[in-house]
């Protein structure tokens, strides 16, 4: 009985997934959590410019990123700009989408290891969103997306958000499995 109740509670979430039409709403911005990268956080010897010291995409994660890019192309969705954090897993995700050149944006860098920068990075990301025109995709990390949108995301999930009077409004979600 509990499983049935659990599934019924999940139904609205499942029904609203892959809301491609949300991308056509005024002010819509896509923000994607990097694709599958096993583990949590980064190793103690993490260095921003050295991918060998970071947690990176798995082969499933690379396939997931390619599949997301394919899904956007299949629907004729073109982005005017793509921004990604400087972490290797986010840059690689954005590059494997193969939708357009990727611009690194430090405001999208993970603050998982140092929450003291959460507020300043979230404000910088909001400012970036508010000044954009055209269709934009941001590729970032779970903690950044949660701070910005108030909603958790799964690896490779794309939230469709826009700036509202009360903060960021989540208008939809797209999740493509690897």
C-alpha positions as CSV (number, residue, x, y, z in Angstrom):
1,X,0.0,0.0,0.0
2,X,2.8,2.4,0.8
3,X,4.4,1.9,-2.6
4,X,1.1,2.8,-4.3
5,X,0.9,6.0,-2.2
6,X,4.6,6.7,-3.0
7,X,3.9,6.3,-6.8
8,X,0.8,8.4,-6.7
9,X,2.8,11.2,-5.0
10,X,5.4,11.0,-7.7
11,X,2.9,11.2,-10.5
12,X,2.8,15.0,-10.7
13,X,6.6,15.2,-10.9
14,X,6.8,12.5,-13.6
15,X,4.0,14.2,-15.6
16,X,5.8,17.6,-15.6
17,X,9.2,16.3,-16.5
18,X,10.6,17.1,-19.9
19,X,8.7,20.4,-20.2
20,X,10.2,21.5,-23.5
21,X,7.6,24.2,-24.0
22,X,8.8,26.1,-20.9
23,X,11.9,27.1,-22.9
24,X,9.6,29.2,-25.1
25,X,8.3,31.3,-22.2
26,X,9.4,34.9,-21.9
27,X,12.5,35.2,-19.7
28,X,13.2,31.5,-19.7
29,X,16.7,30.3,-18.9
30,X,17.9,26.7,-18.9
31,X,20.2,25.7,-16.0
32,X,21.7,22.2,-16.1
33,X,23.4,20.2,-13.4
34,X,26.5,18.6,-14.8
35,X,26.0,15.0,-16.1
36,X,26.8,11.9,-14.1
37,X,30.1,12.1,-12.2
38,X,30.3,9.4,-9.5
39,X,31.0,10.6,-5.9
40,X,30.5,13.7,-3.9
41,X,32.5,16.9,-3.8
42,X,36.1,16.8,-4.9
43,X,39.3,15.2,-3.6
44,X,41.4,17.0,-1.0
45,X,44.1,17.8,-3.6
46,X,41.6,19.5,-6.0
47,X,43.0,22.1,-8.3
48,X,40.7,24.1,-10.5
49,X,42.9,23.9,-13.6
50,X,43.9,20.3,-13.3
51,X,41.2,17.8,-14.3
52,X,43.2,14.9,-12.9
53,X,42.6,16.2,-9.4
54,X,38.8,16.5,-9.8
55,X,35.8,14.3,-9.8
56,X,35.0,13.9,-13.5
57,X,32.2,12.6,-15.7
58,X,31.9,8.8,-16.0
59,X,31.3,7.3,-19.4
60,X,27.6,7.2,-18.6
61,X,27.9,10.9,-17.8
62,X,29.5,11.6,-21.2
63,X,26.8,9.7,-22.9
64,X,24.1,11.5,-20.9
65,X,25.6,14.9,-22.0
66,X,25.6,13.8,-25.6
67,X,22.0,12.6,-25.3
68,X,20.9,15.9,-23.9
69,X,22.5,17.8,-26.7
70,X,20.9,15.4,-29.2
71,X,17.5,16.0,-27.6
72,X,17.9,19.8,-27.9
73,X,19.0,19.5,-31.6
74,X,16.1,17.1,-32.4
75,X,13.7,19.7,-31.2
76,X,15.5,22.5,-33.1
77,X,16.4,24.3,-29.8
78,X,19.3,26.7,-30.3
79,X,21.0,28.6,-27.5
80,X,22.5,32.1,-28.1
81,X,25.0,31.5,-25.2
82,X,26.2,28.7,-23.0
83,X,27.9,29.4,-19.8
84,X,29.6,26.8,-17.6
85,X,31.5,26.7,-14.3
86,X,35.2,26.2,-14.5
87,X,35.1,22.7,-13.0
88,X,36.1,20.0,-15.6
89,X,32.8,18.0,-15.2
90,X,30.7,21.0,-16.0
91,X,32.8,22.3,-18.9
92,X,32.9,18.8,-20.3
93,X,29.2,18.4,-20.0
94,X,28.6,21.7,-21.8
95,X,31.1,20.9,-24.5
96,X,29.6,17.4,-25.1
97,X,26.2,18.9,-25.6
98,X,27.8,20.2,-28.8
99,X,25.4,23.1,-29.1
100,X,27.8,26.0,-29.3
101,X,31.1,27.3,-27.8
102,X,31.1,27.4,-24.0
103,X,32.0,30.4,-22.0
104,X,33.5,29.8,-18.5
105,X,31.7,31.7,-15.7
106,X,33.2,31.7,-12.2
107,X,29.9,32.5,-10.6
108,X,28.7,29.0,-11.6
109,X,31.7,27.3,-9.8
110,X,30.7,24.9,-7.0
111,X,30.8,26.3,-3.5
112,X,30.2,22.9,-2.0
113,X,33.7,23.0,-0.3
114,X,33.3,26.7,0.8
115,X,29.7,27.9,1.5
116,X,31.1,31.4,2.4
117,X,30.8,32.3,-1.3
118,X,27.2,31.0,-1.7
119,X,25.5,34.4,-1.5
120,X,27.9,36.3,-3.7
121,X,27.9,33.6,-6.4
122,X,24.1,33.3,-6.3
123,X,23.7,37.1,-6.7
124,X,26.3,37.1,-9.5
125,X,24.4,34.3,-11.3
126,X,21.1,36.2,-10.8
127,X,22.7,39.3,-12.3
128,X,24.0,37.2,-15.3
129,X,20.5,35.8,-15.9
130,X,18.8,39.2,-15.6
131,X,21.1,40.8,-18.2
132,X,20.8,38.0,-20.8
133,X,18.8,38.3,-24.0
134,X,18.0,35.4,-26.2
135,X,18.1,31.7,-25.2
136,X,20.7,30.9,-22.5
137,X,21.9,27.7,-21.0
138,X,24.0,27.6,-17.7
139,X,25.8,24.4,-16.7
140,X,26.6,24.3,-13.0
141,X,26.4,22.2,-9.8
142,X,23.7,20.9,-7.5
143,X,24.5,23.4,-4.6
144,X,24.5,26.4,-7.0
145,X,21.2,25.4,-8.6
146,X,19.6,24.7,-5.3
147,X,20.7,28.1,-3.9
148,X,19.5,29.9,-7.1
149,X,16.2,28.0,-7.8
150,X,15.3,26.5,-4.4
151,X,15.0,23.1,-6.0
152,X,17.3,20.1,-6.1
153,X,18.3,18.5,-9.5
154,X,19.5,15.2,-10.6
155,X,22.7,14.7,-12.6
156,X,22.1,16.0,-16.1
157,X,18.8,17.5,-15.3
158,X,17.9,20.9,-16.9
159,X,15.6,23.3,-15.0
160,X,13.8,26.0,-16.9
161,X,13.8,29.1,-14.7
162,X,13.1,32.8,-14.9
163,X,13.6,35.8,-12.7
164,X,10.4,36.7,-10.9
165,X,9.3,39.2,-8.3
166,X,9.9,36.7,-5.5
167,X,13.2,35.3,-6.9
168,X,13.7,32.6,-9.4
169,X,10.6,30.7,-10.6
170,X,11.0,27.1,-11.8
171,X,8.9,26.7,-14.9
172,X,9.8,23.2,-15.9
173,X,12.3,20.4,-15.9
174,X,14.0,18.2,-18.6
175,X,15.8,15.0,-17.7
176,X,17.4,12.7,-20.3
177,X,18.8,9.5,-19.1
178,X,22.2,8.3,-20.3
